[in-house]
């Protein structure tokens, strides 16, 4: 895999998605899930917090607003979108919130910088996931927390229909990881499982932007496709994805 090419593709497509706004928001936003995450994460006054893959700041803005005693940073490759975020933060007078762009590989922070790192619906786009989890561990303080929220394949989906389906949009989707895969990946970098919960995401997709979907449906087992509650209308496709929400703690050195 050409990692830099994958990152460039992801950046290009997400800049366009964030600029278009409404339909992408339908795909990813869920107020109930947003509230659940904020209740689940134990944020304390004085924390230094990083949102990895912040995008349009869907999670970053409410966390910064609710926790004025914390310093919150949004990190992403989408530089144009981050500039829009900065203007919004200034307009809302969120002086504890900033946004930083990076190359998608090395985090531009010193080791042991953050008390909490969270990421929502982004890690399946990271082409070198081991490197990224290593960077998470590096910039976390000992005892710091790492919260992942990301869709996962159904247990019966051994042929990874869901990954083929998600790759129809050329936005750098790599793969959805199972809970066991996250436990293994994070465990290799000194991140220990602490807690978690499950949720789901009903994901719409425009048919006109889904070339080849009929072939994908033909190539995969009907029972697997039905397990995602697949539905088709005149203009849209829908699947329901399970979501892993997992909290890790960095082991003390």
PyMOL commands that set and color helices and strands:
alter all, ss='L'
color gray80, all
select helices_A, chain A and resi 3-20+22-28+31-40+60-66+79-91+123-125+129-139+161-166+179-187+207-209+213-219+222-227
alter helices_A, ss='H'
color red, helices_A
select strands_A, chain A and resi 48-52+71-76+97-101+114-120+140-152+191-206+231-232+236-250
alter strands_A, ss='S'
color yellow, strands_A
deselect
rebuild
show_as cartoon
